[in-house]
């Protein structure tokens, strides 16, 4: 994956908290809640069961805010597909 244009953030907790931010939206692990993205009208998608950024690319989106859906993100698509829309 070409990570150019994305900011990757990792916080080592009991399980890693992972966030990948693009100019149009955010892909995050399930430590974050899509309800907050929704409340603030932000594009956010959540993947679960991941422990590194490469796993986020393969994982299926389990939740997406309405703004992310407006950009084309669908529950069930891969994190890689969502990030292409968030670039």
N, C-alpha and C positions, 0 to 999 in steps of 0.2 A: 504494500500500500504506500502510495506517495502521501506522506503526512504534511506536505507543504500546504499552508493555509489553515492548519488546525493547531490548536493548543491542547496538549495532553497534560492532564493533572492526575497524580496518583497520591493518595494518602494511605499509608500502611496502618490499618486498624486490624481487628481480628480477621477480617477479610478486607482486601483492598477496596477503597472507594476510588472509582475510576470515572473520569469525565473527559470527553473529547468535545471541544468547542470549535465550531466553524463560524463563518460570518453570518449564516442564516439560522443556525440552531445548534442544539446540544444533544449528544448521545451520552447517556450516563448509565451506570450500574444501578441496581435496585436499592441502593442506599438512599437514593433520591426518589421523590414521589412526583409523578406526573401531575398531580393536583396543583402543585405550586406553579409549574409551568403554565397550566391552564388558567389559574387565577390571575397570573401576570401577563397573559396573552403572549407567551414566549413559545417558540418551537422547541419542543423537547421530546426525546424518545428514550425509552428505558429498555435495557437488556438485563438478563438475570443469569446468575451462575457463572460469572466470568471472574478471572483472576489476573488477566493482563489485557493489554490493548489488542493484541492479535486475536484473542478469544472474543473480544467485543465485535470484531469484524464478522465472525462466523455465527455468532449468537443471533437468535431471532428476536425481533422487537416484540416486547410483551405489552407495552403501553405507549401511547403517543398522544400528545396534546392536540387540541383542534388546530392550532397554528401549524404544527408539524404535518397533520393530515392535509391541510390546505396546500402545503408544499409537495405533497405526494407520498408521504410516509404512510405505510400501512402496517398494522399489527401482523406479524408473521414474516415480514421481509427481513433480510439480514441487516446487521449493523452496518456493514459495508455499503449496502444499497441506501440506507438512511443517510450515511455520511456524504454520499455523492450529492444528495439533495440539500445538505447543510453546508456544503463547501461555499 
